Amino acid sequence: MKKFGRNKAMYCVIMGDIVNSRGLEPEVRERVTQAAKNIFDKINMKYRSSLLAGFGLVRGDSFEGVLSAQHNAPQIIQDIIKVFYRVDKTLVRICAVMGELTITSSDRNEVDGPAFITIMEELTKLKERESDHWMQISFEIGTLEQPLIRSQLDMLSVLTERWTEKQREICWTAEEIEAQEAYPKDIEKKQELYRLITNRINVVPSVVKKQLAAASYDVYRRAWSGITEYLANIDEYALGVNITPQKSYLTFLNLGQRKIKQHHHQDAIPLLEKSLEMAKQGEINNQQLILIYITLAEAYSETSMYKKADAAIQSAQTLQLSMPKSQWSLDLLVEQARAYYKKMNYHDAKTTLENALSVAGDILNPSAPDWGTLYSNLALLHDESQDYTSALAYYEKALGANAYIEHSEINHAITLHNMAGCLHKLNDYDRAVNTIEKALQIFNANLPQNHKYIIDARALMNILKEHQKGESP
């Protein structure tokens, strides 16, 4: 594969297929297909700001998608493997290739270019191995560091091949707990992790500890983290290298998005502005331009540059007018509402979010996580406006929306916590206590005991119980 210096737009193509798909029983095939659709919907929603073309099934037993931010690929690959394996231990082969595309489009059936030629070759090589292991991965990055990536994946394959089914279950459970957004990344006490694993699967903490050690879980996690970190740093490395012709807009967009995720909004702005400047000079579709404008608007709002945020939103809305309603229509309204909120213009923020609800009704399915987010944000806006009755109605809608979504326990508990605070303001102490107890139960089952969410929930519960007794807090 040709080595590149990140001088053009390099996308990450992911392609895979189901091992021995023709041998699946009809009922198993049906469950596999449904599981595939569910995970691809979830990936397309979660990573929409990093997708050129969304993931989906193609040619019946294959799937593919195209990323603009390659560092998200390792987690996406792991999520796909796990979902398939949990349906009658169905195996998949997955290849990822970083390379150029001659045709870019949000439609996966239209995207084409050199990266697709390489990935088909790599997928053929995986098939020729005839492995029966659940981890069958190839990742071609097209740089001189390719041997390091390959050796990391080889080590992961050898390491996980010796896992027992119990070790795999425990390790995957541990991994999913630690991957939760609210889970602290710097926690040192393993006893908390062991406790949380036992809450999910029927095994005692001593067995969890023993099996994690036998499976070399820490080594496994570090290997995946190392691959992800390297892929994230490719863009940062490119900025320090003198490359001609000019670097890709994606380099700057990816770095800007990472800075925002790290809450370094001021540092993100020049990167995103450079990305926009370069994108306007090249061949780029309106959807990608809208993404840059939305990301810039967020950075501007968070740094109190409200006029620039408004201008970015207006530019995106102008582009959106020529396109049908889509997820970007919804994202634009949410970003506009956030800009109003930052200026403490709660009235316009509420109106904009209500418009977003109307758009959501046209484009979202009932299980989309956006519903819970929209209702929760509207509840908080009414709460801050001291319209507690309306806030309570939206909290209840948010709880109903969260019930549709898999692995939304912590978000569900956050909503319960906020709802308890609203009930407190309405002097409905009995219901408030019952609500905060439910939130605390979920927090305890998913987070370490010294987590801020647990501490805050306990504090609110103590205040509410004092009011129940008719005493001052």
Secondary structure as GFF3:
##gff-version 3
##sequence-region A 1 473
A	DSSP	beta_strand	11	18	.	.	.	ID=ss1
A	DSSP	three_ten_helix	21	23	.	.	.	ID=ss2
A	DSSP	alpha_helix	26	46	.	.	.	ID=ss3
A	DSSP	three_ten_helix	48	50	.	.	.	ID=ss4
A	DSSP	beta_strand	51	58	.	.	.	ID=ss5
A	DSSP	beta_strand	62	67	.	.	.	ID=ss6
A	DSSP	three_ten_helix	70	72	.	.	.	ID=ss7
A	DSSP	alpha_helix	73	85	.	.	.	ID=ss8
A	DSSP	beta_strand	92	99	.	.	.	ID=ss9
A	DSSP	alpha_helix	114	129	.	.	.	ID=ss10
A	DSSP	beta_strand	136	140	.	.	.	ID=ss11
A	DSSP	alpha_helix	146	161	.	.	.	ID=ss12
A	DSSP	alpha_helix	165	178	.	.	.	ID=ss13
A	DSSP	alpha_helix	190	200	.	.	.	ID=ss14
A	DSSP	alpha_helix	205	214	.	.	.	ID=ss15
A	DSSP	alpha_helix	217	239	.	.	.	ID=ss16
A	DSSP	alpha_helix	249	261	.	.	.	ID=ss17
A	DSSP	alpha_helix	265	281	.	.	.	ID=ss18
A	DSSP	alpha_helix	286	302	.	.	.	ID=ss19
A	DSSP	alpha_helix	306	320	.	.	.	ID=ss20
A	DSSP	alpha_helix	327	342	.	.	.	ID=ss21
A	DSSP	alpha_helix	346	363	.	.	.	ID=ss22
A	DSSP	alpha_helix	370	384	.	.	.	ID=ss23
A	DSSP	alpha_helix	388	402	.	.	.	ID=ss24
A	DSSP	alpha_helix	409	425	.	.	.	ID=ss25
A	DSSP	alpha_helix	429	446	.	.	.	ID=ss26
A	DSSP	alpha_helix	452	468	.	.	.	ID=ss27
###
